[in-house]
Amino acid sequence: MSQTPINTDVLIIGAGISGIGAGVRLLREGVTDFVILEKAAAAGGTWRDNTYPGCACDVPSALYSYSFAQKPDWSRVFAAQGEILDYVQDVAQRHRIHDHIRYETPAQECRWDERSRRWIVQTPDGTFHARALVSCTGYLHEPIVPDIPGLKDFDGKLFHSARWDHGHDLTGERVAVIGTGASAIQFVPQIQPKVSQLVLFQRTPQWILPKPDADMPALSQKLLGLPYATELLRRTIYNGLEVFGLGFRHPSLMRFYERLARAHLEHAVQDPVLRAKLTPDYVLGCKRVLLSNDYYPAVAQPNVDVLATGVKAVQGRTLIGQDGSRREVDTIILGTGFHVAEQPNASHVYGTAGVSLNALWQGSPQAYRGTTIAGYPNFFLVLGPNLAIGNNSAFIVIESQLDYIMGAVRAMRRHGVERLEVRQDAQDAWNREVQRDLAGTVWNTGGCSSYYIDANGRNSIGFPWSTQTMRRLLGEFDHASYHQQREAAPARGVQHA
């Protein structure tokens, strides 16, 4: 363990899509003095961790990529996990981001030091002192393990979909899946033909639309390699998804998509009893909208039983539903999702008052433009509160925020600013406006329980406007919203922060 603190101008936490993108953008700004801390042994974030069978993107591949590293030769319209991971790691390799990554080095504590005006970050590999701290820990990070009596003592195999046990053979087993969200609708069709019995514990049915997926033939890949072709395709897909996004802000528009989803269900599932179990009673879009062509056919097979109930308890190898149903199984797979509303490192990031983000937020995260937080100078949060969109690529959000962060970096370099902190009144005004316009969205009015609504009943996840508005709001750093303190002496280290 290093005893001498390591000084760096910018410290990035996380080497997923956000962290790698931040590194590339810093290099483009001429900033070379930065370090990326990555807790795992490889880069890739959620696409490194989620390796369950059938794992794939639900945004078309052409748009699910960096604007500065477009890829014309995706093998499918919707890329699978392995191809996305290869792409992200290839971008890191081509831009030499790996040279800046400290693998297997989690940030254990991040604390702002007012005297030195630096972030002091403790890791198992030593202490880092950084002028600026950029958190890129993402949404789909910490799996939810439900607190079900007896689950930990289950007398069989138990794992979460994000920690898939590829060494365990499901062939011929009796398998229970708890949770039927985005991950489950992808892996259930893959395991259904292998198992002897599959029981799905479904608390809430999902709206599922057809997935317009297909192989990308060599000719298409070649044509997309022509100048401007990939950009034109990206723009076309983007505009189409933005039209769909109108329904999130005007829920009555979702009726058309609900009719499409109902037709999709009715075509695939003939049994009226099963069909009733799979039919949601809330407005489409209130929960994450899912895409699949094979989930409904899979659950309609004779070896699958859908129980419209949660799990009340586990006794030995028996799962007991809230409705009293009992099923004996050999393996339990948790498809219970992630702690989306809780930033992974919020419990160990401490600001000017020595208070952690968790203690500050009390279950309802807030930030200014989803990126900066009063009381946490020189700190930037990628994929922060109220920036989630339900209709478009996460890359849109990430790159918009990186535009904003690079604007702050530029301001610090140009004006010799060593301490940058958003004003509390600016942050409060922003959040009042966000909450006002979220009131009429499908997440708030759609009649469901979802991760968009936090433990305090507040929507701390969704973004209430279009992504065009997001790009405009984050496209330029707004100096007037910040307290800025310049160095007493001519700028030196800040030239790279």
Protein Blocks (a to p, Z undefined) as FASTA:
>chain_A
ZZbdcddfbdcehjdfklmmmmmmmmmnopabdcdddfbfbehijmlmmmcghiacfbdf
klnccfklccfkbfbfbdcfklmmmmmmmmmmmnommmmpcghiacfbdcddfklopacd
ddfkbccddfbdcdfebjblcccddddehklmoccddddfklccfkbcfehpacddehjd
fklmmmmmmmmmmpmbdcdddfbacdddddddddddfklmmmmmpghklmmmmmmmmmmm
mmmmmmmmmmmlmmmmmmmmmmmmmmmmmblklmmmmpccbdehjaccdddfklmmmmmp
mkbccddbddfbdehjaccdfkopacddfbdcdfebjafklcfklmmcccfkopafklmn
nopacdeehlacghiahiacehiahiacfkbcfklmmmmmmmmmmmmmmmmmmnopabdc
ddfklmmmmmmmmmmmmmmmmklmnopacfkbcfkopafkbccbdfklmmmmmmpccfkl
pccdddfbdcfklmmZZ
